Structures are given as structure tokens and as C-alpha cells.
Amino acid sequence: MARFYSNVFALSRLAAVIAACALVYMVSHIAYEIILRSFFATSTFVLDEFVGYAIGICIIWSLGYVLEHGDLIRVGLVLDRLPERAQQLLTAVSALVACALSVGLAWMFWIRVARAWSRGTVSSSVAAVPTWIPEGAIMVGLGVFALAAFAHGLRHITGHPSPAPHTPLATPVE
């Protein structure tokens, strides 16, 4: 099982790196657009569309990594008042529910991707991006998160330690 947990964490880390690259892309595209508009009175005409795709990737693809590091926002109103084992079980149930919901969403995106592929649907912008590409990216990100949530839930049931290094946030939030 330790190998499974470390492989899932490695996959989540890879997805987080891709999400970080999408963030760098967004900043670069926005800066390029500012330069084009300010100095050359022109545009790429696809900024909002492509940045929207990148935002989706940044959010969805980084979820598993953030979950494993324990940095997702969590309200401890009920959880903090429970005994340690009850906390572990409630966390496990929550992670497994998140896994099931993510699988359901990924399945819905699979239906959309298959439909867009078969129909040859493209975006309405100048770029005419095939819509199965961004929808497929979201579907894959949801699948990675579902796997990470499943592993997270199993770890809390079995008491296995997290493969993520425990480094505190640079600015602790309390």
C-alpha cells in the first residue's frame, strides 16, 4: 500500500507542476496582451478563452496535491470536538465522498468530451479550439483528484502516514 500512496502522491505532484505551468502561462499571456494593446494597438483575441482554460487547469489539477498537504480550507467546528479516531473516520468518509463526487463529475465530462469529439465541436473564438481539449483536461484533473481523495480516505482508515513532506506554510493561517 505504501507504493500505491507514494505513486498517487507523485501523480498529484506532477499534476500540480502542470497547474503551476498553466499559471506561468496565464501571467505570460496577460503580459504579452498588455504589450500588444499598449504599444501595437492589436490583440491575440483569445486571452479570455485561453486564460479561462488555464484557470480551470490551475484549480482542478492542483487539488490532489493541496489535499495531501492538508492545505484545503476546512472548517473544524465539528471535527475539532471529536476524539482522534472519530476525526480520522470522518475525514476518511469525507475524502471518499469527495472521491465519489469527483468520479461522477469526471464521468459527466467524459460524456461531454465524447460528444464534442464525435460532433467536431469547436469554440466560438477566432482560435476555434476543439472543445474536447479543455473539457478533457478538466476530466483528467478530476480523475487525478478522485484518485488522490481515494488514497487520502484509505490512509485515514488504515492510519498509514502521508507521503507528503510536512512543511509548515510560510505564513501560518490560524
C-alpha positions in Angstrom: 0.0 0.0 0.0 2.9 2.4 0.7 3.8 2.2 -3.0 0.2 3.0 -4.0 0.2 6.1 -1.8 3.5 7.3 -3.0 2.6 6.8 -6.6 -0.7 8.7 -6.2 1.2 11.5 -4.4 3.8 11.5 -7.3 0.9 11.8 -9.8 -0.6 14.6 -7.8 2.7 16.4 -7.6 3.1 16.1 -11.4 -0.4 17.5 -11.8 0.5 20.4 -9.5 3.6 21.1 -11.6 1.4 21.2 -14.7 -1.0 23.6 -12.9 1.9 25.8 -11.9 3.0 25.9 -15.6 -0.5 26.9 -16.5 -0.2 29.8 -14.0 3.0 30.9 -15.6 1.4 30.7 -19.0 -1.5 32.9 -17.8 0.8 35.6 -16.4 2.9 35.5 -19.6 -0.2 35.7 -21.9 -1.6 38.6 -19.9 1.7 40.5 -20.0 2.0 39.8 -23.8 -1.5 41.0 -24.3 -0.8 44.2 -22.4 2.3 44.9 -24.5 0.3 44.2 -27.7 -2.5 46.5 -26.7 -0.4 49.3 -25.3 2.3 49.5 -28.0 0.9 47.9 -31.1 -2.8 48.6 -30.9 -3.6 44.9 -31.5 -4.5 41.8 -29.6 -4.3 38.0 -29.6 -8.1 38.0 -29.5 -8.1 34.8 -27.4 -6.9 36.0 -24.0 -10.1 35.4 -22.1 -10.7 32.0 -23.6 -7.2 30.6 -23.1 -6.8 32.1 -19.6 -10.1 30.6 -18.7 -8.8 27.2 -19.8 -5.7 27.7 -17.8 -7.6 28.8 -14.6 -9.6 25.5 -14.9 -6.3 23.6 -15.1 -4.8 25.5 -12.2 -7.7 24.8 -9.9 -8.6 21.2 -10.8 -5.2 19.8 -11.4 -3.7 21.1 -8.1 -6.5 19.8 -5.8 -4.9 16.4 -5.1 -1.5 17.9 -4.1 -3.2 20.5 -1.9 -5.4 17.8 -0.3 -2.4 15.7 0.6 -0.6 18.6 2.1 -3.6 19.4 4.2 -3.9 23.0 2.8 -7.5 22.8 1.7 -9.8 25.1 3.6 -11.5 23.0 6.3 -14.0 24.1 9.0 -13.0 22.5 12.2 -16.2 23.4 14.1 -17.3 19.8 14.5 -14.1 17.9 13.7 -12.0 19.5 16.4 -14.5 18.5 19.1 -14.4 14.8 18.2 -12.0 12.1 19.6 -8.9 11.4 17.4 -10.2 8.2 15.9 -13.6 9.8 15.1 -11.7 12.6 13.4 -9.8 10.1 11.3 -13.0 8.3 10.3 -14.9 11.5 9.5 -12.0 12.7 7.4 -11.9 9.3 5.6 -15.7 9.4 4.9 -15.4 13.0 3.6 -12.5 12.1 1.3 -14.3 9.1 0.0 -17.5 11.2 -0.7 -15.3 13.7 -2.5 -13.8 10.8 -4.5 -17.3 9.6 -5.5 -18.4 13.1 -6.4 -15.3 13.7 -8.5 -15.7 10.4 -10.3 -19.3 11.4 -11.1 -18.1 14.8 -12.4 -15.4 13.1 -14.4 -18.0 10.8 -15.9 -20.1 13.7 -16.9 -17.1 15.4 -18.5 -16.4 12.1 -20.3 -19.8 12.3 -21.8 -19.2 15.9 -22.9 -15.8 15.0 -24.3 -17.1 12.1 -26.3 -20.0 14.2 -27.6 -17.7 17.1 -28.6 -15.3 14.7 -30.3 -18.0 13.0 -32.3 -19.6 16.2 -33.4 -16.3 18.1 -34.0 -17.4 21.0 -31.8 -15.1 24.0 -31.6 -15.1 27.1 -29.5 -16.7 30.3 -31.0 -13.5 32.3 -30.8 -11.0 33.1 -33.5 -8.9 30.1 -32.4 -11.7 27.6 -32.9 -10.3 25.3 -30.2 -11.9 21.8 -30.3 -13.9 21.8 -27.1 -12.9 18.2 -26.2 -9.4 19.5 -25.4 -10.2 21.8 -22.4 -13.1 19.5 -21.3 -10.7 16.6 -21.5 -8.2 18.4 -19.4 -10.8 19.1 -16.7 -11.9 15.4 -16.9 -8.3 14.2 -16.4 -7.8 16.6 -13.5 -11.0 15.4 -11.8 -9.7 11.8 -12.3 -6.4 12.6 -10.6 -8.2 14.3 -7.7 -10.6 11.4 -7.3 -7.6 9.1 -7.1 -5.9 11.4 -4.6 -9.1 11.6 -2.5 -9.5 7.8 -2.5 -5.9 7.4 -1.3 -6.4 10.1 1.3 -9.5 8.4 2.6 -7.8 5.0 2.7 -4.8 6.4 4.5 -7.1 7.8 7.2 -8.9 4.5 7.6 -5.7 2.5 7.9 -3.6 5.0 9.8 -0.9 5.0 7.1 1.3 8.2 7.2 1.1 10.7 4.4 3.9 10.5 1.7 3.8 14.3 1.6 6.6 16.1 3.5 5.2 18.0 6.4 6.5 21.5 5.9 4.6 24.4 7.5 3.2 27.2 5.5 5.4 30.3 5.1 2.6 32.4 6.7 0.7 30.2 9.1 -3.1 30.6 9.0 -5.0 30.1 12.2 
